[in-house]
Amino acid sequence: MLADNDYLTRIGRLSYLVSYLEWQVLGDLPHLPVPPLPELELTRLVGGTTDRLAQTFSSPRLLDQITDIPTREWLRRAGELLESAARDRNSVLCARPATVDGRTVLYRWHPAKGEVFTVDDAWLDAAEQRVRNAISELARTRVARIQPSPRAVTDCQP
């Protein structure tokens, strides 16, 4: 039996928010005041998992190459926030349907990792809030220097 539509919508919204957080970081990479670094090339990163992105941005090897302190800290924090989001997303995507208190929901059962819990409304509320807070934090502390493209300006002229 499928879970109810509201529950399934919430699962989808959480997944979307994690993807939004990923793109929030990836979309800013070309505009960061950093030297060209192979580790930050979009073509290398766009197919990666949330966890892989988190590892990349948290890597001391990468961070040591970034001399602009606000940028280094923003990327480090982005890595931490993506790691948290990856745990939430994976908890949902690796859970299995179960009937709990007469309702079909997801149940995360991975005793080896100490992850045994119901993905219920309270859990989804908390996970969604964590990701929304991450999005807000990265937007508030944004360091990208986005300049309008000269081509875009000339394309708009008659």
C-alpha positions as CSV (number, residue, x, y, z in Angstrom):
1,M,0.0,0.0,0.0
2,L,1.3,3.4,-0.9
3,A,1.6,6.1,1.7
4,D,-0.8,9.0,1.5
5,N,-0.2,11.8,-1.1
6,D,0.6,14.4,1.5
7,Y,3.4,12.2,3.0
8,L,4.8,11.4,-0.5
9,T,4.8,15.1,-1.3
10,R,6.8,15.8,1.8
11,I,9.3,13.2,0.8
12,G,9.6,14.8,-2.6
13,R,9.9,18.3,-1.1
14,L,12.8,17.2,1.1
15,S,14.6,15.7,-1.8
16,Y,14.1,18.9,-3.8
17,L,15.4,21.0,-1.0
18,V,18.6,19.0,-0.8
19,S,19.0,19.3,-4.6
20,Y,18.4,23.1,-4.2
21,L,21.1,23.3,-1.6
22,E,23.5,21.4,-3.8
23,W,22.9,23.8,-6.7
24,Q,23.2,26.8,-4.4
25,V,26.8,25.8,-3.9
26,L,27.6,24.5,-7.4
27,G,26.0,27.5,-9.1
28,D,28.3,29.8,-7.2
29,L,31.5,28.0,-7.8
30,P,32.4,29.8,-11.1
31,H,31.9,33.1,-9.3
32,L,34.1,32.5,-6.3
33,P,37.4,34.4,-5.9
34,V,39.6,31.3,-6.2
35,P,42.2,30.2,-8.6
36,P,41.2,27.6,-11.2
37,L,41.2,24.3,-9.3
38,P,40.4,21.0,-10.9
39,E,38.6,19.9,-7.7
40,L,36.1,22.8,-8.2
41,E,35.4,22.2,-11.9
42,L,31.6,21.9,-12.4
43,T,32.0,19.2,-14.9
44,R,33.7,17.0,-12.3
45,L,31.1,17.8,-9.6
46,V,27.7,17.9,-11.2
47,G,27.2,14.1,-11.3
48,G,28.4,13.6,-7.7
49,T,26.3,12.6,-4.7
50,T,25.5,15.0,-2.0
51,D,27.9,13.2,0.3
52,R,30.7,13.4,-2.4
53,L,30.1,17.1,-2.7
54,A,30.3,17.5,1.1
55,Q,33.6,15.6,1.1
56,T,35.1,17.7,-1.7
57,F,34.2,21.0,-0.1
58,S,35.4,19.9,3.4
59,S,38.7,18.5,2.1
60,P,41.7,20.1,3.9
61,R,43.7,19.6,0.7
62,L,41.3,21.7,-1.2
63,L,40.7,24.3,1.5
64,D,44.4,24.8,2.0
65,Q,44.6,26.0,-1.6
66,I,42.1,28.8,-1.1
67,T,43.7,32.0,0.2
68,D,40.5,34.1,0.4
69,I,39.5,33.4,4.0
70,P,35.7,34.1,3.6
71,T,35.6,31.9,0.6
72,R,37.5,29.1,2.3
73,E,35.1,29.3,5.3
74,W,32.0,29.4,3.1
75,L,33.1,26.3,1.2
76,R,34.0,24.5,4.5
77,R,30.6,25.3,6.0
78,A,28.9,24.3,2.7
79,G,30.6,20.9,3.1
80,E,29.3,20.5,6.6
81,L,25.8,21.5,5.7
82,L,25.8,19.2,2.6
83,E,27.0,16.4,4.8
84,S,24.0,16.9,7.1
85,A,21.7,17.1,4.2
86,A,23.2,13.9,2.7
87,R,22.4,12.0,5.9
88,D,18.8,13.2,5.8
89,R,18.3,12.4,2.2
90,N,20.0,9.0,2.5
91,S,17.9,8.2,5.5
92,V,14.8,8.7,3.4
93,L,16.0,7.1,0.2
94,C,17.4,4.0,2.0
95,A,14.3,3.5,4.2
96,R,11.6,1.0,3.4
97,P,7.8,1.2,3.6
98,A,6.2,0.0,6.8
99,T,2.9,0.2,8.6
100,V,3.4,2.1,11.8
101,D,0.4,2.9,14.0
102,G,-1.9,2.0,11.0
103,R,-0.2,4.4,8.6
104,T,2.1,3.6,5.7
105,V,5.4,5.5,6.2
106,L,9.1,4.9,5.6
107,Y,11.1,3.1,8.3
108,R,14.9,3.4,8.4
109,W,16.4,0.2,9.7
110,H,20.2,0.1,9.6
111,P,21.3,-1.2,13.0
112,A,25.0,-1.3,12.1
113,K,24.9,2.5,11.7
114,G,22.6,3.0,14.7
115,E,19.8,4.3,12.4
116,V,16.6,2.7,13.4
117,F,13.6,5.1,13.3
118,T,10.3,5.9,11.6
119,V,10.4,8.6,9.0
120,D,7.3,10.2,10.4
121,D,5.9,13.8,10.2
122,A,8.1,14.9,13.1
123,W,11.2,13.5,11.5
124,L,10.3,15.1,8.2
125,D,9.6,18.5,9.9
126,A,13.0,18.4,11.5
127,A,14.9,17.3,8.4
128,E,13.2,19.9,6.2
129,Q,13.9,22.6,8.7
130,R,17.6,21.6,8.8
131,V,17.9,21.9,5.1
132,R,15.9,25.2,4.9
133,N,18.3,26.6,7.6
134,A,21.3,25.4,5.6
135,I,19.9,27.2,2.5
136,S,19.3,30.4,4.4
137,E,22.8,30.3,6.0
138,L,24.6,29.8,2.7
139,A,22.6,32.6,1.1
140,R,23.2,34.9,4.0
141,T,27.0,34.3,4.0
142,R,27.4,34.1,0.2
143,V,30.8,35.2,-1.1
144,A,30.3,34.7,-4.9
145,R,31.0,37.8,-7.0
146,I,28.5,37.5,-9.7
147,Q,28.9,40.1,-12.5
148,P,26.3,40.6,-15.2
149,S,27.5,39.1,-18.4
150,P,28.3,41.9,-21.0
151,R,26.8,39.7,-23.6
152,A,23.5,39.4,-21.7
153,V,23.3,43.2,-21.6
154,T,24.0,43.7,-25.3
155,D,21.5,40.9,-26.2
156,C,18.7,42.9,-24.6
157,Q,19.3,46.1,-26.6
158,P,17.3,46.8,-29.7
